[in-house]
Amino acid sequence: MAATINYIEVKGVKIPLIFEEENRLPIVSMQLVFKDAGSISDKSGLAKLSSKMMNEGTLSLGSNGFATALDEKAIHISSSVGAETFVMEYSSLKDQFKEGVDLFASLLKEPNVTKKSLEKVKTDTIGQLSAKESDYDYVANNALKEVLFEGTPLANPASGTISSVEKIDLDEVEDFLKKHLVLSNLIIVIGGDLTLDEAKAKAVELASNLEVGEASEVKHYLASAQEKDVVLKRETQQAYLYFGSPYDMNDTDSEYYKARVATYILGTGGFGSRLMEEIRVKKGLAYSAYARVHVSKSSSYLTGYLQTKLESLDDAKATVKSVFENFVKGGVTEDELEQTKKFLLGSEPLRVETLSQRLSRTFMEFYKGEELGYSAKELELIKGLKLQDLNDFIKKHKEILSLSYAVVTK
């Protein structure tokens, strides 16, 4: 049975419910997804910290008591954030679903948002951020985001900085949760060994613990076309090179399938991609080199990265620039297109073999405003893509040549 889009009504709000029945295993999984509640929706680190606070159990049971109650029944409940969404996940055996929903409801009603919990979460977060200061991939990636999205929320690290986390107080966490965990921005995803009627009934029961709130939309931020270089000096034996550029496309663009094919050939496809061929195979400058396009409601841009020897940094940087210029100018070959089609079409069954994968795909189709089953239609478009059409598309996107670089070196 394929996933379907349904609706429930709670407190006068019509809430989308994505559902798929799957009886092969006696399990149930569910997600409460809150739109415009991710890391870019408020001050640096607040969304991530607030999600961690929702992992601290309830006021009645406390962190340890709530965790014990879940463990005794093999129930999983956790919260996390992406750039645009705040997600609360649930899974359990079907036999424990009723009790699991009761525990989930208690978490929504009385989360353990206390000064004691906040200090614990802040201490853990600051410790993690301190450790990441020597993770130079993390450092370079954040530096690139600052360059591409200067002056916008996307320039801030999702986890915040040590300074920004230290300044977060209990009122800010409470206000964030009250503002963002609301019915008006909720999408429910549920699947497993239950009927649609059972899913709707439990979804209504759970959602009834939330306030109506106000609907909001994710803002879109443009990546900078101004080419910039940022060099960060650290005690390192390798140079970390991150690069990025704008990509003129939105999340509902009808030509996105062409971007998938083009970027796979340029740098997403690993061995055989243009970047790997030039940087590793021909020049031996790095073990690996990748590039990919990020297209979402909040942004659209291209990024890539590699590690190389300190003395090879300039050569690697020049090679990246050359690969991009030749790619836009000359396009791709018939063989590259056919090999990419074979991979993307042949690997499709691996992307929809589990319930969670199928639910996630249906969610993304709905979230992006696409028709149900659009992913299958996109594969047909890829299958029928002509070389000339792809190369015309590639030549049109000259903005990817406006490359900025963030480098960590000695």
JOGISUL-V801052 format. One record per backbone hydrogen bond with DSSP energy under -0.5 kcal/mol. CO is the residue of the C=O (numbers start at 1). NH is the residue of the N-H. E is the energy in kcal/mol with one decimal. If there is no record, write none. Layout:
co;nh;e
CO;NH;E
CO;NH;E
//
This chain:
co;nh;e
4;6;-0.6
4;19;-2.4
6;17;-3.2
8;15;-3.3
10;13;-2.1
13;10;-2.2
13;15;-0.7
15;8;-2.2
16;188;-2.5
17;6;-2.8
17;19;-0.5
18;190;-3.1
19;4;-2.8
20;192;-1.9
25;27;-2.2
26;94;-2.9
27;193;-2.8
28;92;-2.0
29;191;-2.4
30;90;-2.8
31;33;-0.6
31;189;-2.6
32;34;-0.6
32;88;-2.3
33;35;-0.6
33;187;-2.4
34;37;-0.6
34;86;-1.9
38;41;-1.8
43;46;-2.0
43;47;-0.5
45;49;-2.2
46;50;-2.6
47;51;-2.2
48;52;-1.8
49;53;-1.8
50;54;-1.4
52;55;-1.3
53;56;-1.6
57;112;-2.5
58;62;-2.7
61;65;-0.9
62;58;-0.7
62;66;-2.2
63;67;-2.1
64;68;-2.4
65;69;-2.2
66;70;-2.0
67;71;-2.6
68;72;-2.5
69;73;-0.7
70;73;-0.8
70;75;-2.7
71;74;-1.1
76;91;-1.9
78;89;-3.2
80;87;-3.2
82;39;-2.6
83;40;-2.0
84;37;-1.9
84;38;-0.8
85;82;-2.8
86;34;-2.9
87;80;-2.4
87;89;-0.5
88;32;-2.6
89;78;-1.9
90;30;-2.7
91;76;-3.0
92;28;-2.7
93;96;-1.3
94;97;-1.7
96;100;-2.7
97;101;-2.6
98;102;-1.8
99;103;-2.1
100;104;-2.6
101;105;-2.9
102;106;-1.9
103;107;-1.7
104;108;-1.8
105;109;-2.1
106;110;-2.6
110;59;-2.3
111;113;-2.5
112;114;-1.4
114;118;-2.6
115;119;-2.5
116;120;-1.8
117;121;-2.7
118;122;-2.9
119;123;-2.3
120;124;-2.3
121;125;-2.6
122;126;-2.7
123;127;-2.0
124;128;-2.1
125;129;-2.6
126;130;-2.3
127;131;-1.9
128;132;-1.7
129;133;-0.6
130;133;-0.9
131;134;-1.3
132;135;-1.6
134;136;-1.0
135;139;-2.2
136;140;-2.4
137;141;-2.4
138;142;-2.2
139;143;-2.0
140;144;-2.2
141;145;-2.1
142;146;-2.0
143;147;-1.6
144;148;-2.8
145;149;-2.5
147;150;-0.7
148;224;-2.5
149;152;-2.0
149;155;-0.5
152;155;-1.7
153;156;-1.4
157;160;-1.7
158;48;-0.5
161;165;-2.6
162;166;-2.0
163;167;-1.1
164;168;-0.5
165;168;-1.2
169;173;-1.5
170;174;-2.6
171;175;-2.7
172;176;-2.4
173;177;-2.5
174;178;-2.3
175;179;-2.3
176;180;-2.5
177;181;-2.0
180;182;-1.7
181;211;-0.5
182;185;-1.1
183;186;-1.7
185;35;-3.0
186;16;-0.6
187;33;-3.0
188;18;-3.1
189;31;-2.9
190;20;-1.2
191;29;-2.6
192;22;-2.6
192;194;-2.0
195;199;-2.4
196;200;-2.8
197;201;-2.3
198;202;-2.2
199;203;-2.3
200;204;-2.6
201;205;-2.1
202;206;-2.3
203;207;-3.0
204;208;-1.8
206;209;-1.6
207;210;-2.2
211;183;-2.8
212;184;-2.3
225;227;-0.7
228;405;-2.7
230;407;-3.0
232;409;-2.3
234;236;-1.5
237;310;-0.6
239;241;-0.6
239;308;-2.3
240;242;-0.6
240;408;-2.1
241;306;-1.8
242;406;-2.9
243;304;-2.4
244;404;-2.9
245;302;-2.8
247;249;-1.7
250;253;-1.8
253;256;-1.6
255;258;-1.2
255;259;-1.3
256;260;-2.0
257;261;-1.7
258;262;-2.9
259;263;-2.7
260;264;-1.7
261;265;-1.9
262;266;-2.2
263;267;-3.1
263;268;-2.3
264;269;-2.0
265;274;-2.6
266;275;-2.2
267;291;-0.8
270;273;-2.5
273;277;-2.5
274;278;-2.3
275;279;-2.9
276;280;-1.8
276;281;-2.1
277;282;-2.3
278;283;-1.1
279;285;-3.2
279;286;-0.7
280;284;-0.9
285;309;-0.6
288;307;-0.6
290;305;-1.8
292;303;-2.6
293;295;-0.6
294;301;-2.2
298;221;-3.3
299;296;-2.9
300;247;-1.4
301;294;-3.4
302;245;-2.1
303;292;-3.0
304;243;-2.5
305;290;-1.9
306;241;-2.7
308;239;-3.2
309;312;-1.4
310;313;-1.0
312;316;-2.7
313;317;-2.6
314;318;-2.3
315;319;-2.1
316;320;-2.3
317;321;-2.0
318;322;-2.2
319;323;-2.8
320;324;-2.3
321;325;-2.2
322;326;-2.6
323;327;-2.0
324;328;-2.4
325;329;-2.3
326;330;-2.8
327;331;-1.9
333;337;-2.1
334;338;-2.4
335;339;-2.5
336;340;-2.0
337;341;-2.4
338;342;-2.2
339;343;-1.9
340;344;-2.8
341;345;-2.7
342;346;-2.2
343;347;-2.5
345;348;-0.7
347;350;-1.0
347;351;-0.6
348;351;-1.6
348;352;-0.5
349;352;-0.9
354;358;-2.1
355;359;-2.7
356;360;-2.3
357;361;-2.3
358;362;-2.4
359;363;-2.6
360;364;-2.3
361;365;-2.2
362;366;-2.3
363;367;-3.4
364;368;-2.2
365;370;-2.8
366;369;-1.3
371;374;-1.7
373;376;-0.8
373;377;-1.3
374;378;-2.7
375;379;-1.6
376;380;-1.5
377;381;-1.9
378;382;-2.3
379;383;-2.6
380;384;-1.8
382;385;-1.2
386;390;-2.2
387;391;-2.7
388;392;-2.3
389;393;-1.9
390;394;-2.4
391;395;-2.4
392;396;-1.3
393;397;-0.9
394;397;-0.8
396;398;-1.1
397;400;-1.2
398;401;-2.1
399;402;-1.7
401;403;-2.1
404;244;-2.0
405;230;-2.4
406;242;-2.6
407;232;-3.5
407;409;-0.5
408;240;-2.8
409;234;-2.8
//
